[in-house]
Amino acid sequence: MISIYEEKGGLYPQEWLEFADRMHSDKDWTLRTVPGQVFHWMGGLSGEYWRNGNGNWDRSWDHSIELLWDNLVPNKYDDFADEEARAEKRDEATLFDEATSEQIKLDLSVVALLGHSNSCKLTLGKLDKIIKALLPDGDIDGVFVRLTDRTIEWLRASGSASSPLTLSPK
């Protein structure tokens, strides 16, 4: 079975399938661990775009973007973390460097914009202009592939272990 992620050029198609199998077979991992939730919501976001063109998007998807942001973007590169939290983490080693973290933030912002484009009353022409300004190559599929690649790298680094689910309040 070829996944859409693999078809679009994802770097880790075999691992994606293994995590997908785990998500479907181990509901405790999916529902009760941070790695399970991160994988579940990344798969949900990309599936909603690739299969439905975000036709089912509503505000409940915002949670998925926040969860991915909180886990994939290190505090020292997070513009929304308070200055003290960023300063505390400035010298801490991170999985993703600054350039990769900036790309993750841009990609998550594009996903949110795509999802909310209907509620913002953006015509396809206006949305296309905004996307071209954010992504000079206009490669929206690349956004979802990159985010899935980073999610799998994060899952590898986290050991995809059963970290209890504790979401940080915003």
N, C-alpha and C positions, 0 to 999 in steps of 0.2 A: 504494500500500500504506500503510495507516495502522498505525503502531506502537502498542503498548500505551501507551508513553510519551506519544505524541501524544493518544491517546484519553483519558488521565488528566489532560490539561491541561499537559503540558510546554511550556516557553517556546521551545524550539529544535528542533522536530521535523525540520526539513530538515537542520540540522547533525547531528543524531543519526543520521539515515539516511546522510549522507555519511561520518561516522566509522564507522558499521557496515559500509558498503561497503568502506572502507579496511581495516578489521579483517579482513574476509573475503578481500580480494584481496592484501594485503601482509603476509604472515606475519612477515617480518622486523620490520616496524614493531610488530606486535602482540606478538611474543615477545621482542624485544630492545631495546625502548625503554620508558622510564618512561611517557610519554603513552599508548603502545599498551597497556601493562599496566593503567594506571588505567582507560582506557575499557573494556577487556576485562572487568575484574573488576566495575566498576560495572554493566555490562550483565548480567554473570552473576548478581550479587546480586539485581537487580530482576527478571530473568527467572526465577530460582529461586523468588522469592516470588510473582510474578504468575502464572506458569504451573504451578508445582508446589506452592504453599503451603508451601515449605521442606521438602518431603518427602524431598529428597535431601541435606539439610544434614548436614554432618559437620565435624569439626575443621579440615579443609582450607580451609573458607571463612574461618576466622579470619585467614588470610594476606591475604585480599582486604580485610578491614576494616582491618587494620594498614597495608596499602599505601595505601588511600584516606586514612586518618587522617594518615599521614606526609606525604602530598602536598597534601591540601586544608586541613589545619589549620596555620596559621603557628606556628612555634616560640614566638613571644611569647605566644600564646594556648593553648599546649599544656600542660595540667596535668601531663603525664607527662614533658615535657622537664625536664632538671635546671635548677635555679635560675640557674646561670651561663649556660646556653644561652638561657634566656628573657631574662635581663638584657642579654645581648649583642645581642639582636634587638629590644629594647623600642622603639627609635626607628626601626626599619627599616620602610619602606613595604611594605605587603602587599596582595595582591589582595583578600582578604576582611577586612572590619572585625571588631571584637570580637563584635558581636551576630551577624553571619553565621557567624563561627567557632564561637560557642556553639551555634547552631542545627545546624551540621554535626556537632559533637560529640554533641549530643543525638540527632540522626537516626541517626548511626552506632551509637550505643548501643542505640537501639530496634531497628535491624536485627540487631545481635548478640543481643539478648534474644529477638527473634522466632525467630531461627535456632536458638538453644539452648533454646527453651522445652520441647521434648520431653525433652531430657536433664536438664533441671531438674525434670522431672515436674510442670510447671505445667498445671493443667486450663485449659480455655478460659475459665472464669469468673475464675480467678486471673489469667491472662494479660490478660484484658480490664480488670480492676481496675488492674493495673500500667500498662497502656498508657494508660488514662484519666488516671492520675496524671501520667504523663509528657507526654501529648498531650491536653490538655483537650478538643479537638475530636474526638479519636479517629480522625483521618484518617491511617491507615497508608499509604494510597496516596500521600498528600502527602509523606511521608518519602522515598519512592523518587523521586518527581518532583523534589523539592527537591535531593536528592543528585545526580540526573542533571543538573539545571540547573547546579549548582555545578561538576560535572565538566566540562561543556561550556565553561563560563566559564574554568575552569582550563586546559583544552586550548587555548582561544583565546589566553589570556595566555602560555602556554608556547610558542605558535607551533606546537604539536603536531609539533614537529620531532623529529628522530631523536636525542634525548638517550640516550646509552648507558644501559643498565639497570644501575643500581647501587642496591641496596636497603640501607638503613641497618640495621645490626644493632640489635636491641632488648636 
